[in-house]
Structures are given as C-alpha cells and as structure tokens.
Amino acid sequence: MIQEFKDFIAKGNVMDMAVGIIVGAAFTAIVTSLVGDLINPIIALFTGGIDFSGWFYTLDGSTHASLAAAQDAGAAVFAIGNFIMAVINFLIIAFVVFLLVKMVNRIKASAEKPEDIAPEVATGPSELDVLLEIRDALKKG
C-alpha cells in the first residue's frame, strides 16, 4: 500500500495538481482584492454609496454599527454583503478558468493535428489486385 501511494505521488499529475492548488490560492487572493478594492467601490458609486460588505441583518433583531461589531457581540448574523462578494468572486474565477480551459483545449487541438504532414496521396491498386485482374483476364480469354 505504501509503494502504491509513493507511485501515485510520483506521477506528474499529482505534482501538477499541487502547483494548480497553490496558484489557485494566490489567484483567489487577487480576485478577492479585485472585487473588494475595485469592483465594490464602482458598484457603490453607481448605487449611491452602498457598501456590500456592510450589508447584514441580525436574526435576533438587535442593531449594531457594523458586521464586525455584530459578530463580536455574538449575534446571529445574516451577512448578505459577504455572500454577494463571494458570488462576484466565484463568477470572476469561473470566467477566468473557462478562458484557461478554452486556451488549453485550443492548444491540444492544434497539437493533435499537425499541419506539416503531407496529405495522403491516393495509391494505385495493390499487387494482389493486379494479380487478380490478370487471373480474371486469363480465365475469360
């Protein structure tokens, strides 16, 4: 069992997956910053200053100055703004992953059908076909 595990880990796919996870984590931080620092302020500009990160409801009816204050007070919080930010993050990441998969598929397709190979040339009849024709001609004649 240990040898099978070593063989599994030694495969290139596992190492590729590990690199992908690390890059994905770094990419998630970039997208989170993009949404929080660039997209949300633009949305706030067009919506009259609405800040999604501060949009929350306490389920017990208490009022708090901010989401952090409500969470520190131990109130049950329905954080709509955080959810909206997570959805925006997901849509951006999903779009970028779609573009990456599309690019990889295009590269794979171009690698599978090389353009430098000459097209097949139609060849004449095989030796067997010629011999059969001669045989048939001798039988008739």
N, C-alpha and C positions, 0 to 999 in steps of 0.2 A: 504494500500500500504506500509506503514511504517512497519507493522508487517511482511508482506511478505519479505521485504528487510532484516529485522532482522533474520527471519528464514533462508534466503539464506546465510547471513553472518555466521550464527551459524553452518552451515553444515561443516563437516570436509573437504570436497573437496575445499572449498574456502580457508581455512587455509593452506591446503597442497599446493595450487596454490601460495599463498603468499610466503610461505617458498621457493618454487621452483624458484620464480622470484628473490628473494634475493640471493639464492645460485647461480642462473644463472648469475646474475650481477657480483658476485665475481669471478665466473669461467671465465667469459668473460675477466676480467682484467688479470687473469692468462694466458689465451690463447694469449691475445694481447702482453703480456710480452714475452711469449714463441716465438711468431713469430718475434717480433721486436728485441729481445735481443739474441735469439739463432738461429732461422732458417734463418733470413735475413743475418747475418754475414756468415753463412755457404754457403748460395747461393752466396754471394758476393765473397767468397773465390774461388768458382769454376767458377765464371763468370768474374774474373779479377777485382774485386773491385766494381762492380756495386751495388750502394745503391738504392734500390727501393723507399725508402721514399723521395729521392731527384729527382725522375724521374717525370718531369712535362713539359707541354708546355703551353705557354701563347697564348691565342687565338688572341690577338691583335698584336703579333709578337715582342713584347718587350722582352728584355733579363734581367734576374735577377739572382743574385748569388745563391739564394735558393728559395724553395717553400714558406717559411715564408716571405721572402723579397717581392716576387711577390704578395702574398696575402696582405701584409701590404701596398703595393703600389696601391692596388685596381684593379690589373689586373685580367681579366677573365682567370682562370687557369684550365687546363685540367690535373688533378693530377693522372696520370696513376699509379704511385708507390703506392699511398694510396689505389687505387682500387685493385691492386694486393695483397696488405697486407690484405684488407678486404676479398678477396676471399680465401686466405690461412686461415684466422681466421675462416671463415664460414666452410670450409672443415674440419678443425680440430674439431670444435664444433659439426658439423653434425656427424662426425665419433664417437665421444665420446657419443653423445646422442643415436646413433644407438646401441652402445655397452650396454648402460644402459637399453634401451628398450628391447634388446635381453635378458639381465640378468633378468629383471623383468618378462618377458614372461616365461622364464625357471622356475623361482620361482613359478609363478602362476600355470604353468602346473604340477609341482611336488606337489603342494598343492591340486590340483583338483583330482588327482588320488592317494589316499593313498595306500601304498604298504602293510600295515599291515592288511588289511581286507582279510579274507579268501575267496578264490574263491567260487562261487556258486556251490553247490552240487546238482546234478540232483535228484529231489524227485520222488517218485513213483506216481501212479495215485491218483487223488483226491477221496474223499469219494463218490462224485456224480458219477465219472467214474466207481467205483467199483459197486455201486448200479445199474447203467445202464447195466453193464455186467451181473449181476445176473438176472435182469429182462429179458434181451435178452435170456439168457440161459434157463430160466424157460419157456419162450414162445416157444422155439424150442423143449424142452423136454417134 
